[in-house]
Amino acid sequence: MKRNPGIFLRVLVLLALLMTSAVAFAQEEAPSESASTPPFMGIRYWHHDDGLFLTGIIPNTPADAVELEAGDIIMAVNGESIRVETVRDVVWKHDIGATISLSIDRAGMQFEQDLTLMAFPEDLFENPDYAMPLDLASVGLFVAQCGDKLLVIGALSDSEIATAGFHLNDEITAINGGEVQTIGEADAALSFLNVGDQLSFDILRGERAMTIKVIVEDHRRRDPRRGPPRRPHPRLEVERAYVSENIELGYGNGFVVVSVLNPAHELYAAGLRQFDLIVEANGAPVEEASDLFSSDTIRIAVERMNSTLHFDIPVSAAPLLIFGDVEPVEQDRSQWLGLHEKQVTLGVRYLQLEPDSPYFEGSPVNHGAYIAEVIEGLPAVKAGVREGDIIVAVAGEPVTMEIDLRNRIYFHEPGERVTLDILRDGEILQIEVTLRVASK
């Protein structure tokens, strides 16, 4: 596959900015020890303005029994509207065995469909009775969502699709004759196929239109008779771990292993997959990587099966990759995370917190940057910012994983006086700070 690094970087930056949601399995997370087994519908879905766009139906589940189809849109449950971010609130409150009414849109035709919930299967990903429908990633093709375009950003090494003739940044316009504009629509088009079927992609390469055909392979699963797939790195000695709703990472000597990765996470959109082994960042061994905020993306090297792959991930994922633990102030490498912009600096070292961080428990916010260190002689310490503060907004603009503290500060000029919204001891307070150039 031909490569154009400059365009590749821009594509992934666009991906990070434009993705409003990512594909996810309905209730795919195993319940916590303190929670009862959740109810389960048996669907995969993607964000849609009107609800959940179904990208696949898992066999032998309630959704399969009532003949829901990939491409259906679930607009409401028992009359209550539903979105990707509200699935738990809308569905999980119902008991296992309860019958719920789904408001469905199928190609413009709207109807109601009753569905009886089952218990989440503990062996969902090992039991061949629950064979997961195919999607783009399972056949080995990785794409980016850029506005209403699907751009090819990579393919799995040693797969048929990697040698089928795709080039970097090819635009996929149709799959098996059906027009597609989102990853969800593409996954839905593949969900009807089986291994060995012919798969056809209509693409645009610049102004040139062409068709690429391949035979479907499934790179996720082995023959069920061989049992569940084995982890590719069975003897890794993990020293510590980071666990959140969408991702679990293990940290060892010279590596970060992706133990669990929900398709809703930004690293999944960037191309990473479960069991990937991250060994380099910006060309340096992962435990020695520095200067992580020098550009909008970080180049990482990943060992996957017998191949080494390279991905450009959003800079907002840097603290997660390198820190991991939810106690950033205790990490001995916090000096990596600083604001050293040529134009302007605040003068802190920080960890960008994910929305489910325990630091937000009992507070009115779920976003912000945890201050691991306040650097002497720079604006933050003079203004009264303290270690342990969480900066939640800059000049009224929220500090999030998508637009982190570094980027919020970057929008301002040296000498400008801005207000920081800070979470301290469970309360929000405001501190004014005068920014300055980093070199002084």
C-alpha positions, 0 to 999 in steps of 0.5 A, a space after each residue: 500500500 503506497 503511503 503519503 505521510 503528510 496526508 496521513 497525519 492530516 487524515 488522523 487529525 481530522 478523524 479525532 476532531 470529526 468522530 462524534 461517536 464510535 461503533 460499540 456493542 450493546 451492553 458488551 462490557 461484563 458487569 462489575 462484581 458489585 453489579 448484577 448481570 445486565 440485560 442484553 439485546 444482542 446488537 452492535 450499533 453506531 451513532 445516528 442523529 435519530 438513535 442507534 444505527 444497527 451495524 450487526 445482529 448477534 445470532 441467538 439473541 433477542 434481536 435475532 429472534 425478532 428479526 431486527 436488521 443491520 441498517 435499522 435505527 432504534 429511535 426509542 425504547 418504551 417511548 423514551 428516546 435513545 442515543 449511544 451515550 444513553 444506552 445504559 440509562 434507557 435499557 439497563 433499568 429494565 429487568 432480564 426477561 422484561 419485554 420492551 417496545 422498540 421504535 424502529 425506522 427501517 429505510 424510512 418506514 417506522 414501526 414498533 417491535 417488541 423484544 424480550 431481554 436476555 441476560 448478558 452471556 458471560 461467554 459472549 466472545 467465546 461461544 460460537 453460538 454468538 458469532 459476531 457479524 463481520 465488520 471492516 476491522 474484522 476483514 483487515 481494513 482500517 478506515 478514517 471517518 472524515 466528514 461524510 467520507 471514508 478514507 483508507 488508512 491501513 490494512 492488516 499485514 499478511 491479509 488478502 485485503 492488504 494486497 488487494 490494491 488499496 492505497 492510502 487515502 482511497 475514498 470508499 464510496 460503496 460496498 457490494 453496490 450499496 452507497 456508504 458514507 459512515 463507518 457504521 454503514 460500512 460495517 452494516 454492509 459487511 454484517 450480511 457476509 460470511 467467510 469466503 463470500 466476495 466483497 466489492 469496494 467502489 473507491 475514488 482515488 483522486 478523480 479516478 473511480 475503480 472497484 477492488 474485489 476480495 474474498 472475505 477473511 475473518 481475522 478475529 476468530 479461529 475455527 470454533 472447534 479450536 476453542 477461543 482465541 489465545 492471547 498473543 502475549 501470554 507471558 507478559 509481566 504487567 507491573 501496573 494497570 489502567 482500567 476505565 469503562 472503554 479501555 484497559 492497559 497494562 504497563 510493563 518493562 518496555 511495553 504497554 499492552 492493550 488488554 481491553 479496547 472498546 470500539 467507542 474509544 479514540 484509540 480504536 478509531 486510530 487503528 489500535 486493537 485488543 492485545 496490541 503491544 505498544 513498544 515505541 512512541 515518536 521513535 523512542 522506546 515507550 518508557 523513554 518517550 519524551 516531547 509528546 506534545 510537540 505536534 498534534 499526533 504521536 507516532 507509535 509502533 505496535 506489535 500485532 501477531 507477527 507484524 509491527 504496525 505504526 499508527 498516529 494517535 491523537 496527542 490527547 491520548 499521550 497521558 493515557 499511554 505513558 502514565 496509565 495509573 489513575 494517580 498521576 501525581 505519584 508517577 515519576 515521569 510527570 515531567 514529560 507532560 508540560 506546556 512548552 509552547 514556543 508562543 505561550 505557556 501556563 507553566 504546569 505539568 498535567 494529566 488529562 483525565 478521562 470522563 470516568 476518572 475517580 477524581 470527578 466523583 461527587 463533583 459537578 464536572 467530568 472533564 479536566 486536567 489534573 495538575 501534577 506539578 506547578 513550575 516555579 517562576 511561571 504564570 500558574 504558580 504566580 496565579 495560585 494554581 496548586 498541585 492537585 487542582 483540576 483545570 476544567 475550563 480556560 476562558 470559559 471553554 471546557 478542557 476535554 480529552 478532545 481539546 486538552 489543556 495544552 490546546 486551550 492555552 495555545 489559543 491565547 496570546 502571550 500577555 493575555 489575562 485569562 480565567 481558569 475554572 478550577 475544581 479544588 476540594 469538590 468546589 469550582 473556583 476561578 483564578 485569573 492568570 497572565 500568560 507568557 512566552 515559554 522561552 523567558 
